Amino acid sequence: MAVTAATTTGGFSGFLNRDQSAPIFNKAAQQSVVQRLARQIPLGINGQSIPVVTGNLTAGWVAEGAQKPASAGTMSLKTMDPKKLAVIAVVSAEVVRANPGDYMNFIRDDVARAFAVAFDAAALHGTATPFSTYVDQTSNSVEFTGTTPAFTSVWPDLNSGLSLLVNAGKDATGWALDSRFEPVLNGALDSSNRPLFIESPLTETAGPIRQGRLMGRDAFVGPGVYAATGKIYGYLGDWTQAAWGTVGGISYDVSTSATVTVNGSLVSLWENNLVAVRAEAEYGFLVNDTASFVKLQNNA
């Protein structure tokens, strides 16, 4: 048949329809320990203003017929701004033509993993973070007993972290623990020789995140929590003091004519018969009170 128009990237749009992109975003949320613990809030394209109480009302005892005390509460606004997270996958046109649907299934988990790893590293450790606040800004820390990686007193050490927070008037709502700590946790006992970590029986455990209860609080064990600097294996904190949000879901586009940096050099997709798939999303993250968290580390 006669050629009436050039073949464009629109011919690939069916391979990356919105129904396929939504599971990528959901998978990212599932694999992020921070997103499982912190509160998610709606985030607009211009950011979000969050009211924060800075002063509470106080009440006082009064005698019969005496004047009642007056008090005032104060509030301030903190802002959460969206920041863009992106990744580009490059494959040959032959791979796309051979089985494009399976190709998207192949990269979906890896895209989700990349987004989750980058988000947790920024929110916890400040690694290449675009966020103004992150959890590692806390000055609270508890050192595990024993030379790395030997943990010889897990129950008392974790309890010391809890004690540090509650004695400072802070709440402790949940634990974020790295997968490196999971083997230690599996064999840890409390002071009555009972298992320290209680598995959540109705929670799906086939994924990368393991959920349970630790000292009566939600605990999530997964990759991406560990930090080599300081040898941080986890956190205990009041996760109501942290919030995250997204602007919509993942957006994407496909190109066969752009240039992409591959192995440090710009490569022409058209000249090399390649297809690039770009996925991006906008995330926001805010820690209201870093003193509400304690780092659990084995750095000594």
Beta strands, then each sheet from edge to edge (+ up, - down):
strand 1: 39-40
strand 2: 48-55
strand 3: 74-80
strand 4: 83-92
strand 5: 141-143
strand 6: 174-178
strand 7: 197-199
strand 8: 210-214
strand 9: 217-222
strand 10: 232-237
strand 11: 242-246
strand 12: 251-255
strand 13: 259-262
strand 14: 265-268
strand 15: 274-287
strand 16: 293-297
sheet 1: 1+ 11+ 15- 4+
sheet 2: 1+ 11+ 15- 12+
sheet 3: 2+ 3-
sheet 4: 5+ 16+ 10- 6+ 9+ 8- 7+
sheet 5: 13+ 14-
end
